[in-house]
Amino acid sequence: MPIDLLALSVTLLQQYGLFGLFLVLFFSASLLPFPSEPILVLGLKIWSAETIFIITLVASTLAALINYAVGLKGIHTFLVKRDPKGERKAEKLFEKWGWPILLASPWIPFIGDLMPLVAGTLSMDWRKFLAVIIIGRAIKTIAVLWFGQALFGWTGL
């Protein structure tokens, strides 16, 4: 029986509050292949957009840095399940578009989370990586939070 990741995420939010949100966002950007967007939107009913933005940026950036380190150091069993087929797809995108693909990586399902790993594998400068990944994740988080607030405004929830 597969784990219902959305239900697990909601449980973590209920039981652990902001720390639960941090865990969900961290693992969704590193280990667990599920979208974090519904959790961000749900979080707007509990916390301010600013608080969610900060937690999201810290959690997802930390996960990306770990993925980068895994790629850079070649560590095969460190918090990240390796997916050779997905990594090759991500590497092809990286080779085609270069570092700007990291700006889009938060929007690319499944393969997007592999982009930091590929950036590490290709020995991208960590300072440039960090700057680009923060900008890309900030843009996506702002867009998702804006959508969530607009959705609640439109529906009156």
Buried (B, 14 or more C-beta within 10 A) or exposed (E): EEEEBBEBBBEBBEEEEBEBBBBBBBBBBBBBEBEBBBBBBBBBEEBEBEBBBBBBBBBBBBBBBBBBBBBBEEBEEEBBEBBEEBBEBBBEBBEEEEBEBBBBBBEBEEBBBBBBBBBBBBEBEBEEBBEBBBEBBBBBBBEBBEBBEEEEEEEEE
